[in-house]
Amino acid sequence: MELVNNNGLKKLLSPAKLNGISLKNRVIKAATFESMLDNNNNINQKCIDFHETFAKGGIGMTTLAYCAPEADGRMQSHYMYVREEIIPRLKKLANTIHQHGTKLSGQIAHCGAFSRNTKLQRKRPVTASRGLNMMGVPFGIFFADTMNEKQMQDVIDGYVNTARIMKLSGFDAVEIHFGHGYLLSQFISPLTNKRKDRYGGHIYNRMLFPIRVLEAIRIEVGNSFPILGKITMFDHIEGGISLEEGIKVAQVLEKTGIDGIILSAGSSSENPMLLFHGQSLLNGLLKHETNSLLKWGMKMAGTKMFRNYPYKDLYLLDGAQKVRDQVKCNLIYIGGATEADSFEKVMNMGFDFVQSGRPLMRDPNMLKHLKQYGKKYINGCDHCNTCATLMGAQEGIQCVLPDWSEELTGTAI
């Protein structure tokens, strides 16, 4: 693909339209599960402060992660799920973020079969096709059931209600999680979807339920409200999602009217290191896991689950470029955009926005520093991935490196 803009940083830092809203720049804080919750399945003040940090730093939009659309959509029973009683806290979050000229998105995600929730309202977790629930075995949740039509409609209603509450609470956009092994991805992947009805078989059949979710949310929020979708372009799992099918997923979402597609990869439940690259998550996750049986299983899985993907800049760019060649809607790059030159390259390659997780946690003032130092900006994230292992920890997700310093740019006096 030829470069389309010789000044990618200028583009990155320029305002941009996203359906009916305008962002002051093209950088979006990626959904990184905060693990900042009270004892009533709601976000706490620490979570609001966490997102305000990025808003103060000048980000275009920040994303509240893993908002379950129903109680059974939570991977663990203490996680948040969206309902009427948490509207005041969501409004407080939105109002806080808006004070800094930043927009707010909410990621709607349902775990499906990937559940260790011991307070299920249904008898078992629901998914595309009945199967063993390896995550749930240590908690006595051995299987996940095949969803029937009523259960599908119930879950769709949950997604719609969540989007309604987000919009009512002042959110500016929603992000539907179609990837990483969560429920909608369980329908999309041929590895987890073995159905013989109209929801199984060809990729377009496997997309039917996810598309029903998207269409129902669109009806609820209206034509001008931005809807984003995070997809798995490929997962490097035998029998899983190939890049060829990932491109088709993007094309179907575009045809259905999605406003932007976040181009991720991998599976949280089977190949998580493809999402991250860099140092393995295994030791950090073992440190914070409290269930001894699950810890044993993780140790046994070892490098089979936590594969070695050495970090390199823009590690998902090759696949993302192939999607860019086939899709015209807004595409949001994620994966190894850390330093000024990598952001510039992504913009020059024709992508519309960038989602950033680890680099922003490393330097919440990254946008201000990019403006100040330009191509001399150095972020300094070393891709240790310790932050990612804290997603379920009591203290919540955070960067463990020393605070960012201008010494990294070589300009300090």
C-alpha positions as a Markdown table, in Angstrom:
| # | Residue | x | y | z |
|---|---|---|---|---|
| 1 | Met | 0.0 | 0.0 | 0.0 |
| 2 | Glu | 1.4 | 3.4 | -0.9 |
| 3 | Leu | 1.7 | 6.2 | 1.6 |
| 4 | Val | -1.2 | 8.7 | 1.3 |
| 5 | Asn | 0.0 | 11.4 | 3.6 |
| 6 | Asn | 3.5 | 12.6 | 4.2 |
| 7 | Asn | 2.7 | 14.2 | 7.6 |
| 8 | Gly | 1.1 | 11.4 | 9.6 |
| 9 | Leu | 1.6 | 13.1 | 13.0 |
| 10 | Lys | -0.3 | 16.2 | 11.8 |
| 11 | Lys | -3.1 | 13.9 | 10.7 |
| 12 | Leu | -3.0 | 12.0 | 14.0 |
| 13 | Leu | -3.3 | 15.2 | 16.0 |
| 14 | Ser | -6.0 | 16.7 | 13.8 |
| 15 | Pro | -9.8 | 16.7 | 14.6 |
| 16 | Ala | -11.9 | 14.0 | 13.0 |
| 17 | Lys | -15.5 | 13.1 | 12.5 |
| 18 | Leu | -16.9 | 9.8 | 13.7 |
| 19 | Asn | -20.5 | 9.6 | 12.5 |
| 20 | Gly | -22.3 | 12.3 | 14.4 |
| 21 | Ile | -19.5 | 13.4 | 16.7 |
| 22 | Ser | -16.2 | 15.2 | 16.3 |
| 23 | Leu | -13.0 | 14.1 | 18.1 |
| 24 | Lys | -10.2 | 16.6 | 18.8 |
| 25 | Asn | -7.7 | 14.1 | 17.6 |
| 26 | Arg | -7.5 | 10.5 | 16.2 |
| 27 | Val | -6.3 | 8.7 | 19.3 |
| 28 | Ile | -8.7 | 6.6 | 21.3 |
| 29 | Lys | -7.9 | 5.0 | 24.6 |
| 30 | Ala | -8.4 | 1.3 | 24.1 |
| 31 | Ala | -10.6 | -0.7 | 26.4 |
| 32 | Thr | -8.3 | -2.3 | 29.0 |
| 33 | Phe | -10.3 | -3.9 | 31.8 |
| 34 | Glu | -9.9 | -1.5 | 34.7 |
| 35 | Ser | -10.8 | -3.9 | 37.6 |
| 36 | Met | -11.9 | -0.8 | 39.5 |
| 37 | Leu | -15.2 | -1.8 | 40.9 |
| 38 | Asp | -17.3 | -1.4 | 44.1 |
| 39 | Asn | -19.1 | -4.2 | 45.9 |
| 40 | Asn | -22.2 | -3.7 | 43.9 |
| 41 | Asn | -21.0 | -4.5 | 40.4 |
| 42 | Asn | -20.4 | -0.9 | 39.5 |
| 43 | Ile | -17.4 | 1.2 | 38.6 |
| 44 | Asn | -15.9 | 3.2 | 41.5 |
| 45 | Gln | -14.3 | 6.6 | 41.8 |
| 46 | Lys | -10.9 | 5.2 | 41.1 |
| 47 | Cys | -12.2 | 4.1 | 37.7 |
| 48 | Ile | -13.5 | 7.6 | 37.0 |
| 49 | Asp | -10.2 | 9.1 | 38.0 |
| 50 | Phe | -8.4 | 6.6 | 35.8 |
| 51 | His | -10.2 | 7.8 | 32.7 |
| 52 | Glu | -10.0 | 11.4 | 33.7 |
| 53 | Thr | -6.2 | 11.1 | 33.7 |
| 54 | Phe | -6.3 | 10.3 | 29.9 |
| 55 | Ala | -8.9 | 13.1 | 29.3 |
| 56 | Lys | -6.6 | 15.6 | 31.0 |
| 57 | Gly | -3.8 | 14.3 | 28.8 |
| 58 | Gly | -5.7 | 15.4 | 25.7 |
| 59 | Ile | -7.0 | 12.1 | 24.3 |
| 60 | Gly | -9.7 | 12.2 | 21.7 |
| 61 | Met | -11.9 | 9.5 | 23.3 |
| 62 | Thr | -11.5 | 7.1 | 26.1 |
| 63 | Thr | -13.3 | 3.7 | 26.4 |
| 64 | Leu | -14.9 | 2.1 | 29.5 |
| 65 | Ala | -14.0 | -1.6 | 29.2 |
| 66 | Tyr | -16.0 | -4.8 | 29.5 |
| 67 | Cys | -19.5 | -3.5 | 30.2 |
| 68 | Ala | -21.5 | -6.7 | 30.4 |
| 69 | Pro | -25.0 | -6.5 | 28.8 |
| 70 | Glu | -26.5 | -8.9 | 31.4 |
| 71 | Ala | -25.6 | -10.5 | 34.7 |
| 72 | Asp | -24.6 | -13.7 | 32.9 |
| 73 | Gly | -22.3 | -11.8 | 30.6 |
| 74 | Arg | -19.8 | -11.3 | 33.4 |
| 75 | Met | -16.8 | -13.6 | 33.3 |
| 76 | Gln | -16.6 | -13.3 | 37.1 |
| 77 | Ser | -19.5 | -12.6 | 39.5 |
| 78 | His | -18.0 | -9.3 | 40.9 |
| 79 | Tyr | -17.6 | -7.7 | 37.4 |
| 80 | Met | -19.9 | -4.9 | 36.3 |
| 81 | Tyr | -23.0 | -5.4 | 34.3 |
| 82 | Val | -25.1 | -2.5 | 33.0 |
| 83 | Arg | -28.5 | -1.8 | 34.4 |
| 84 | Glu | -30.6 | 1.2 | 35.5 |
| 85 | Glu | -29.2 | 1.5 | 39.1 |
| 86 | Ile | -25.7 | 2.3 | 37.9 |
| 87 | Ile | -26.8 | 5.3 | 35.7 |
| 88 | Pro | -25.8 | 7.9 | 38.2 |
| 89 | Arg | -22.2 | 6.6 | 38.3 |
| 90 | Leu | -22.0 | 6.4 | 34.5 |
| 91 | Lys | -23.3 | 9.9 | 34.2 |
| 92 | Lys | -20.6 | 11.1 | 36.6 |
| 93 | Leu | -18.0 | 9.4 | 34.5 |
| 94 | Ala | -19.3 | 11.0 | 31.3 |
| 95 | Asn | -19.6 | 14.5 | 32.9 |
| 96 | Thr | -16.0 | 14.2 | 34.2 |
| 97 | Ile | -14.6 | 13.2 | 30.9 |
| 98 | His | -16.5 | 15.8 | 28.9 |
| 99 | Gln | -15.1 | 18.6 | 31.1 |
| 100 | His | -11.8 | 18.1 | 29.3 |
| 101 | Gly | -13.2 | 18.1 | 25.8 |
| 102 | Thr | -12.8 | 14.3 | 25.5 |
| 103 | Lys | -15.4 | 11.9 | 24.3 |
| 104 | Leu | -16.5 | 8.7 | 26.0 |
| 105 | Ser | -17.2 | 5.2 | 24.6 |
| 106 | Gly | -18.4 | 2.1 | 26.3 |
| 107 | Gln | -17.3 | -1.4 | 25.3 |
| 108 | Ile | -20.2 | -3.9 | 25.4 |
| 109 | Ala | -18.9 | -7.5 | 25.9 |
| 110 | His | -20.5 | -10.8 | 26.8 |
| 111 | Cys | -18.2 | -13.6 | 27.9 |
| 112 | Gly | -20.5 | -16.4 | 26.6 |
| 113 | Ala | -18.8 | -19.8 | 27.4 |
| 114 | Phe | -15.7 | -18.1 | 28.8 |
| 115 | Ser | -17.2 | -17.9 | 32.3 |
| 116 | Arg | -16.2 | -18.5 | 35.9 |
| 117 | Asn | -19.2 | -16.7 | 37.2 |
| 118 | Thr | -20.6 | -18.6 | 40.2 |
| 119 | Lys | -23.7 | -16.5 | 40.4 |
| 120 | Leu | -25.3 | -17.3 | 37.0 |
| 121 | Gln | -29.0 | -16.7 | 36.5 |
| 122 | Arg | -29.2 | -19.4 | 34.0 |
| 123 | Lys | -28.3 | -23.0 | 34.7 |
| 124 | Arg | -25.1 | -22.8 | 32.7 |
| 125 | Pro | -23.3 | -20.2 | 30.5 |
| 126 | Val | -24.6 | -19.9 | 26.9 |
| 127 | Thr | -22.7 | -20.0 | 23.7 |
| 128 | Ala | -22.8 | -20.8 | 20.0 |
| 129 | Ser | -22.4 | -24.6 | 20.5 |
| 130 | Arg | -22.5 | -26.7 | 23.7 |
| 131 | Gly | -19.0 | -27.6 | 24.9 |
| 132 | Leu | -16.6 | -27.9 | 27.8 |
| 133 | Asn | -16.0 | -24.7 | 29.7 |
| 134 | Met | -12.3 | -25.0 | 30.6 |
| 135 | Met | -12.3 | -21.7 | 32.4 |
| 136 | Gly | -15.3 | -22.8 | 34.6 |
| 137 | Val | -14.1 | -26.3 | 35.5 |
| 138 | Pro | -12.2 | -25.2 | 38.6 |
| 139 | Phe | -15.5 | -23.4 | 39.8 |
| 140 | Gly | -17.8 | -26.3 | 39.1 |
| 141 | Ile | -19.2 | -24.8 | 35.8 |
| 142 | Phe | -18.2 | -27.6 | 33.5 |
| 143 | Phe | -20.2 | -27.0 | 30.4 |
| 144 | Ala | -21.8 | -24.2 | 28.4 |
| 145 | Asp | -25.1 | -24.7 | 26.6 |
| 146 | Thr | -26.1 | -24.0 | 23.0 |
| 147 | Met | -28.1 | -20.8 | 22.7 |
| 148 | Asn | -31.7 | -21.2 | 21.5 |
| 149 | Glu | -33.7 | -18.5 | 19.8 |
| 150 | Lys | -35.2 | -17.2 | 23.0 |
| 151 | Gln | -31.9 | -16.9 | 24.7 |
| 152 | Met | -30.5 | -15.1 | 21.7 |
| 153 | Gln | -33.3 | -12.6 | 21.8 |
| 154 | Asp | -32.8 | -12.1 | 25.6 |
| 155 | Val | -29.1 | -11.4 | 25.0 |
| 156 | Ile | -29.8 | -9.1 | 22.1 |
| 157 | Asp | -32.3 | -7.2 | 24.4 |
| 158 | Gly | -29.4 | -6.9 | 26.9 |
| 159 | Tyr | -27.1 | -5.4 | 24.4 |
| 160 | Val | -29.8 | -2.9 | 23.3 |
| 161 | Asn | -30.6 | -2.0 | 26.9 |
| 162 | Thr | -26.9 | -1.4 | 27.6 |
| 163 | Ala | -26.5 | 0.9 | 24.6 |
| 164 | Arg | -29.7 | 2.8 | 25.6 |
| 165 | Ile | -28.3 | 3.3 | 29.1 |
| 166 | Met | -25.0 | 4.4 | 27.8 |
| 167 | Lys | -26.5 | 7.0 | 25.5 |
| 168 | Leu | -28.8 | 8.1 | 28.3 |
| 169 | Ser | -25.8 | 8.5 | 30.6 |
| 170 | Gly | -24.0 | 10.8 | 28.3 |
| 171 | Phe | -21.7 | 8.3 | 26.5 |
| 172 | Asp | -20.8 | 9.5 | 23.0 |
| 173 | Ala | -20.3 | 6.1 | 21.3 |
| 174 | Val | -20.5 | 2.3 | 22.0 |
| 175 | Glu | -18.0 | -0.4 | 21.0 |
| 176 | Ile | -19.3 | -3.9 | 20.4 |
| 177 | His | -16.8 | -6.6 | 21.1 |
| 178 | Phe | -16.9 | -9.1 | 18.2 |
| 179 | Gly | -13.5 | -10.6 | 19.0 |
| 180 | His | -11.0 | -12.2 | 21.4 |
| 181 | Gly | -13.1 | -15.3 | 22.1 |
| 182 | Tyr | -16.1 | -13.5 | 23.7 |
| 183 | Leu | -19.7 | -14.5 | 22.9 |
| 184 | Leu | -20.1 | -12.9 | 19.5 |
| 185 | Ser | -16.7 | -14.2 | 18.5 |
| 186 | Gln | -17.8 | -17.7 | 19.6 |
| 187 | Phe | -20.4 | -17.5 | 16.9 |
| 188 | Ile | -18.0 | -16.1 | 14.3 |
| 189 | Ser | -15.2 | -18.7 | 14.9 |
| 190 | Pro | -15.6 | -22.1 | 13.2 |
| 191 | Leu | -13.8 | -23.6 | 16.2 |
| 192 | Thr | -16.5 | -22.8 | 18.6 |
| 193 | Asn | -19.5 | -22.6 | 16.3 |
| 194 | Lys | -20.6 | -26.2 | 15.2 |
| 195 | Arg | -24.2 | -25.3 | 14.7 |
| 196 | Lys | -26.2 | -27.0 | 12.0 |
| 197 | Asp | -29.0 | -24.4 | 11.8 |
| 198 | Arg | -28.9 | -21.0 | 10.0 |
| 199 | Tyr | -26.4 | -19.7 | 12.5 |
| 200 | Gly | -23.6 | -22.2 | 11.6 |
| 201 | Gly | -21.6 | -23.2 | 8.6 |
| 202 | His | -20.4 | -20.5 | 6.2 |
| 203 | Ile | -18.9 | -17.3 | 7.7 |
| 204 | Tyr | -22.0 | -15.3 | 6.6 |
| 205 | Asn | -24.2 | -17.7 | 8.6 |
| 206 | Arg | -21.9 | -17.5 | 11.6 |
| 207 | Met | -22.2 | -13.7 | 11.4 |
| 208 | Leu | -26.0 | -13.7 | 11.6 |
| 209 | Phe | -26.3 | -13.5 | 15.3 |
| 210 | Pro | -23.6 | -10.8 | 15.7 |
| 211 | Ile | -25.3 | -8.8 | 12.9 |
| 212 | Arg | -28.6 | -9.1 | 14.7 |
| 213 | Val | -27.0 | -7.5 | 17.7 |
| 214 | Leu | -25.5 | -4.7 | 15.7 |
| 215 | Glu | -28.8 | -4.0 | 13.8 |
| 216 | Ala | -30.8 | -3.9 | 17.1 |
| 217 | Ile | -28.4 | -1.5 | 18.7 |
| 218 | Arg | -28.5 | 0.8 | 15.6 |
| 219 | Ile | -32.3 | 0.9 | 15.8 |
| 220 | Glu | -32.0 | 1.9 | 19.5 |
| 221 | Val | -29.3 | 4.6 | 19.3 |
| 222 | Gly | -30.2 | 6.1 | 16.0 |
| 223 | Asn | -28.3 | 6.7 | 12.8 |
| 224 | Ser | -26.0 | 9.4 | 14.0 |
| 225 | Phe | -24.7 | 7.8 | 17.2 |
| 226 | Pro | -21.3 | 6.1 | 16.6 |
| 227 | Ile | -21.1 | 2.3 | 16.8 |
| 228 | Leu | -17.6 | 0.8 | 16.8 |
| 229 | Gly | -16.8 | -2.9 | 16.6 |
| 230 | Lys | -13.6 | -4.7 | 17.7 |
| 231 | Ile | -12.9 | -7.8 | 15.7 |
| 232 | Thr | -10.4 | -10.6 | 15.6 |
| 233 | Met | -8.7 | -10.5 | 12.2 |
| 234 | Phe | -7.1 | -13.8 | 12.8 |
| 235 | Asp | -6.3 | -15.9 | 15.9 |
| 236 | His | -3.5 | -18.3 | 14.9 |
| 237 | Ile | -5.5 | -21.2 | 16.3 |
| 238 | Glu | -6.0 | -24.4 | 14.3 |
| 239 | Gly | -9.5 | -24.4 | 13.0 |
| 240 | Gly | -10.1 | -20.8 | 14.2 |
| 241 | Ile | -10.5 | -17.5 | 12.4 |
| 242 | Ser | -8.3 | -17.0 | 9.4 |
| 243 | Leu | -7.3 | -13.6 | 8.0 |
| 244 | Glu | -9.5 | -14.3 | 4.9 |
| 245 | Glu | -12.5 | -14.8 | 7.2 |
| 246 | Gly | -11.5 | -11.8 | 9.3 |
| 247 | Ile | -11.7 | -9.6 | 6.1 |
| 248 | Lys | -15.1 | -11.0 | 5.4 |
| 249 | Val | -16.2 | -10.1 | 9.0 |
| 250 | Ala | -15.1 | -6.5 | 8.4 |
| 251 | Gln | -16.9 | -6.4 | 5.1 |
| 252 | Val | -20.1 | -7.6 | 6.6 |
| 253 | Leu | -19.9 | -5.1 | 9.4 |
| 254 | Glu | -19.3 | -2.3 | 6.9 |
| 255 | Lys | -22.2 | -3.4 | 4.8 |
| 256 | Thr | -24.4 | -3.4 | 8.0 |
| 257 | Gly | -23.5 | 0.2 | 8.7 |
| 258 | Ile | -20.8 | 0.1 | 11.4 |
| 259 | Asp | -19.0 | 3.4 | 11.9 |
| 260 | Gly | -15.5 | 2.1 | 12.7 |
| 261 | Ile | -13.8 | -1.3 | 13.0 |
| 262 | Ile | -10.9 | -1.9 | 15.5 |
| 263 | Leu | -8.5 | -4.4 | 13.9 |
| 264 | Ser | -7.3 | -6.7 | 16.7 |
| 265 | Ala | -6.3 | -10.4 | 16.7 |
| 266 | Gly | -6.0 | -13.4 | 18.9 |
| 267 | Ser | -8.2 | -14.9 | 21.6 |
| 268 | Ser | -8.2 | -14.1 | 25.3 |
| 269 | Ser | -9.1 | -17.7 | 26.2 |
| 270 | Glu | -6.7 | -19.6 | 23.8 |
| 271 | Asn | -4.0 | -17.4 | 22.3 |
| 272 | Pro | -3.8 | -14.2 | 24.4 |
| 273 | Met | -0.2 | -13.3 | 23.6 |
| 274 | Leu | -1.2 | -12.6 | 20.0 |
| 275 | Leu | -3.1 | -9.5 | 21.3 |
| 276 | Phe | -0.1 | -8.2 | 23.2 |
| 277 | His | 3.3 | -9.5 | 22.0 |
| 278 | Gly | 6.3 | -9.0 | 24.3 |
| 279 | Gln | 6.8 | -10.6 | 27.7 |
| 280 | Ser | 4.5 | -13.5 | 28.6 |
| 281 | Leu | 1.5 | -12.8 | 30.8 |
| 282 | Leu | 1.7 | -16.2 | 32.5 |
| 283 | Asn | 3.8 | -15.5 | 35.6 |
| 284 | Gly | 1.9 | -12.3 | 36.4 |
| 285 | Leu | -1.5 | -14.0 | 36.0 |
| 286 | Leu | -0.4 | -16.8 | 38.2 |
| 287 | Lys | 0.7 | -14.3 | 40.9 |
| 288 | His | -2.8 | -12.8 | 41.1 |
| 289 | Glu | -4.9 | -16.0 | 40.6 |
| 290 | Thr | -6.5 | -17.2 | 43.8 |
| 291 | Asn | -8.0 | -20.5 | 42.6 |
| 292 | Ser | -5.4 | -23.3 | 43.0 |
| 293 | Leu | -6.9 | -25.6 | 40.4 |
| 294 | Leu | -6.9 | -22.9 | 37.8 |
| 295 | Lys | -3.3 | -22.0 | 38.6 |
| 296 | Trp | -2.4 | -25.6 | 38.1 |
| 297 | Gly | -4.2 | -25.7 | 34.8 |
| 298 | Met | -2.4 | -22.5 | 33.6 |
| 299 | Lys | 1.0 | -23.9 | 34.6 |
| 300 | Met | 0.2 | -27.1 | 32.6 |
| 301 | Ala | -0.9 | -25.1 | 29.6 |
| 302 | Gly | 2.2 | -23.1 | 29.8 |
| 303 | Thr | 3.6 | -22.0 | 26.4 |
| 304 | Lys | 0.9 | -23.9 | 24.5 |
| 305 | Met | -1.6 | -21.2 | 25.6 |
| 306 | Phe | 0.9 | -18.4 | 26.3 |
| 307 | Arg | 2.9 | -18.5 | 23.1 |
| 308 | Asn | 6.0 | -16.6 | 22.4 |
| 309 | Tyr | 5.4 | -13.5 | 20.3 |
| 310 | Pro | 8.5 | -11.2 | 20.6 |
| 311 | Tyr | 7.5 | -7.6 | 20.5 |
| 312 | Lys | 7.9 | -5.6 | 17.3 |
| 313 | Asp | 6.5 | -2.3 | 16.3 |
| 314 | Leu | 3.1 | -2.4 | 14.5 |
| 315 | Tyr | 2.9 | -6.2 | 14.8 |
| 316 | Leu | -0.6 | -6.3 | 13.4 |
| 317 | Leu | 0.0 | -4.0 | 10.5 |
| 318 | Asp | 0.3 | -6.6 | 7.7 |
| 319 | Gly | -3.1 | -8.0 | 8.5 |
| 320 | Ala | -4.7 | -4.6 | 9.0 |
| 321 | Gln | -3.3 | -3.4 | 5.6 |
| 322 | Lys | -5.1 | -6.3 | 3.9 |
| 323 | Val | -8.4 | -5.3 | 5.6 |
| 324 | Arg | -7.8 | -1.7 | 4.6 |
| 325 | Asp | -7.4 | -2.8 | 0.9 |
| 326 | Gln | -10.9 | -4.3 | 1.1 |
| 327 | Val | -12.9 | -2.0 | 3.4 |
| 328 | Lys | -13.7 | 1.7 | 3.0 |
| 329 | Cys | -15.3 | 2.5 | 6.4 |
| 330 | Asn | -13.3 | 4.0 | 9.3 |
| 331 | Leu | -10.6 | 1.6 | 10.4 |
| 332 | Ile | -9.0 | 1.9 | 13.8 |
| 333 | Tyr | -5.5 | 0.5 | 14.1 |
| 334 | Ile | -4.3 | -1.3 | 17.3 |
| 335 | Gly | -1.2 | -3.2 | 18.0 |
| 336 | Gly | 2.3 | -1.9 | 18.6 |
| 337 | Ala | 1.9 | 1.8 | 17.8 |
| 338 | Thr | 4.1 | 3.2 | 20.6 |
| 339 | Glu | 6.5 | 5.8 | 19.3 |
| 340 | Ala | 6.1 | 8.8 | 17.1 |
| 341 | Asp | 7.3 | 7.1 | 14.0 |
| 342 | Ser | 4.9 | 4.2 | 14.4 |
| 343 | Phe | 1.9 | 6.5 | 14.8 |
| 344 | Glu | 3.0 | 8.5 | 11.8 |
| 345 | Lys | 3.3 | 5.3 | 9.7 |
| 346 | Val | -0.2 | 4.1 | 10.7 |
| 347 | Met | -1.7 | 7.4 | 9.6 |
| 348 | Asn | 0.3 | 7.5 | 6.4 |
| 349 | Met | -0.9 | 4.0 | 5.5 |
| 350 | Gly | -4.5 | 5.3 | 5.4 |
| 351 | Phe | -5.9 | 4.3 | 8.8 |
| 352 | Asp | -8.4 | 6.7 | 10.3 |
| 353 | Phe | -7.8 | 6.3 | 14.1 |
| 354 | Val | -5.5 | 4.6 | 16.5 |
| 355 | Gln | -6.5 | 2.8 | 19.7 |
| 356 | Ser | -3.8 | 2.8 | 22.3 |
| 357 | Gly | -3.7 | 0.9 | 25.6 |
| 358 | Arg | -0.2 | 0.3 | 27.1 |
| 359 | Pro | 1.5 | 3.4 | 25.6 |
| 360 | Leu | -1.2 | 5.6 | 27.1 |
| 361 | Met | -0.9 | 4.0 | 30.5 |
| 362 | Arg | 2.8 | 4.5 | 30.3 |
| 363 | Asp | 2.3 | 8.2 | 29.4 |
| 364 | Pro | -1.2 | 9.5 | 30.0 |
| 365 | Asn | 0.0 | 12.9 | 28.6 |
| 366 | Met | 1.1 | 11.2 | 25.3 |
| 367 | Leu | -1.0 | 13.5 | 23.1 |
| 368 | Lys | 0.5 | 16.6 | 24.8 |
| 369 | His | 4.0 | 15.2 | 24.4 |
| 370 | Leu | 3.5 | 14.3 | 20.8 |
| 371 | Lys | 2.5 | 17.9 | 20.1 |
| 372 | Gln | 5.4 | 19.2 | 22.1 |
| 373 | Tyr | 8.2 | 16.9 | 20.9 |
| 374 | Gly | 6.9 | 15.7 | 17.5 |
| 375 | Lys | 9.1 | 13.0 | 16.0 |
| 376 | Lys | 11.5 | 13.2 | 18.9 |
| 377 | Tyr | 8.8 | 11.8 | 21.3 |
| 378 | Ile | 9.8 | 8.5 | 22.9 |
| 379 | Asn | 7.1 | 6.7 | 24.9 |
| 380 | Gly | 9.3 | 4.2 | 26.7 |
| 381 | Cys | 6.8 | 1.3 | 27.2 |
| 382 | Asp | 9.0 | -1.8 | 27.4 |
| 383 | His | 6.1 | -4.2 | 26.7 |
| 384 | Cys | 6.7 | -6.1 | 29.9 |
| 385 | Asn | 2.9 | -6.5 | 30.0 |
| 386 | Thr | 2.7 | -6.4 | 33.7 |
| 387 | Cys | -0.2 | -3.9 | 33.3 |
| 388 | Ala | -2.2 | -6.5 | 31.5 |
| 389 | Thr | -1.7 | -9.1 | 34.3 |
| 390 | Leu | -3.3 | -6.6 | 36.7 |
| 391 | Met | -6.6 | -6.6 | 34.9 |
| 392 | Gly | -8.1 | -8.8 | 37.6 |
| 393 | Ala | -6.0 | -7.6 | 40.5 |
| 394 | Gln | -7.4 | -5.8 | 43.4 |
| 395 | Glu | -5.3 | -2.7 | 42.8 |
| 396 | Gly | -6.5 | -2.5 | 39.2 |
| 397 | Ile | -4.7 | -2.0 | 35.9 |
| 398 | Gln | -1.7 | 0.4 | 36.0 |
| 399 | Cys | 1.8 | 0.9 | 34.5 |
| 400 | Val | 4.5 | -0.2 | 36.9 |
| 401 | Leu | 7.3 | 1.7 | 35.2 |
| 402 | Pro | 8.6 | 5.0 | 36.7 |
| 403 | Asp | 6.7 | 8.1 | 35.6 |
| 404 | Trp | 7.3 | 9.3 | 32.1 |
| 405 | Ser | 10.1 | 11.9 | 31.8 |
| 406 | Glu | 11.3 | 14.2 | 29.0 |
| 407 | Glu | 14.7 | 12.6 | 29.5 |
| 408 | Leu | 13.4 | 9.8 | 27.2 |
| 409 | Thr | 13.3 | 12.4 | 24.3 |
| 410 | Gly | 16.9 | 13.4 | 24.9 |
| 411 | Thr | 15.8 | 17.0 | 25.3 |
| 412 | Ala | 16.0 | 17.4 | 29.1 |
| 413 | Ile | 18.4 | 20.1 | 30.3 |
